[in-house]
Amino acid sequence: MNLNTAEIIKEFKDDINHVNCVQVLDPKTLFTCSSDYNSGVQKITKWHIETGQILQTFKGHLDTSNDSLQGVMWIEIISNNRLASCGWDKTIRIWDITTGECLKVLKDHTNGVYRVKALFSNENQLISCSEDTTLKLWQIDSEKCLKTFSGHLKAIRCIDVILLLNKITIVSGSEDNTVKVWNLDRNDCVHTLKGHCHFVVCIQALANNEQIVSGSEDSTIRLWCLKAFTALKVFKGHGMVVWTLKVLPNDHLISGSDDGTMKIWDLNSGRCVKTIDESNNFIQIL
């Protein structure tokens, strides 16, 4: 979509009814992960951006069609030839991007895995978050869980990895309505950010690595300072849950919501500068 004109540039169509995540590998290739709530089919699809054609399908996550939530929840490109995915079958899987082969299966979570993120300092390590209320640090090659982070009281829905004061720091958002900041080396929670009054479902760091934004089922977005551990701004305008956030260049932010709109915000003023109406379609990915 062209954000200036709200014009749809290209549509990617498949027979699956729910897309959970989109990741771009290069100017010609993107990946989606999706689920069909009726058939239980779940897959990762590789697309050609210019033609909109399906290049390859990766299958391996288990059918979880008996669960109210299901499917491949997230995908993460961890190198030019490897992709990580996580799902409601409690596993994280590592894939060969070229062949579609599942190379590794990481198992230790006791419930569905919502997100997985690569550590930018080490492409052989991942951090994950789960319905089981924990975060886990993984060594990919050995398929071992190196550390488990406990502290959230309910499911952890989202994570990001930043370099704060030259230390690798994890931020997580949870159904306990909080955002937690974790020191990877010390294996503990540095601070808990409170302010949302419902589930925190999306989170992203700004380029300065000193601030993050979080979106919630309370329909607001909050901008946090990680040095002072305070909320700098609260963005109000959506009418329903804010599912997804993407920091844009020039101090702008785009959000997507169950209210069927995407909004572009000025991070400095907190003002909504544009609303794109998607005819009441739930917008869960950007």
Secondary structure, 3 states (H helix, E strand, C coil): CECCCCECCCCCCCCCCEEEEEEEEECCEEEEEEECCCCCCEEEEEEECCCCCEEEEECCCCCCCCCCCCCEEEEEECCCCEEEEEECCCEEEEEECCCCCEEEEEECCCCCEEEEEEECCEEEEEEEEECCCEEEEEECCCCEEEEEEECCCCCEEEEEEEEECCEEEEEEEECCCEEEEEECCCCEEEEEEECCCCCEEEEEECCCCCEEEEEECCCCEEEEECCCCEEEEEECCCCCCEEEEEEECCCEEEEEECCCEEEEEECCCCCEEEEEECCCCCCCCC
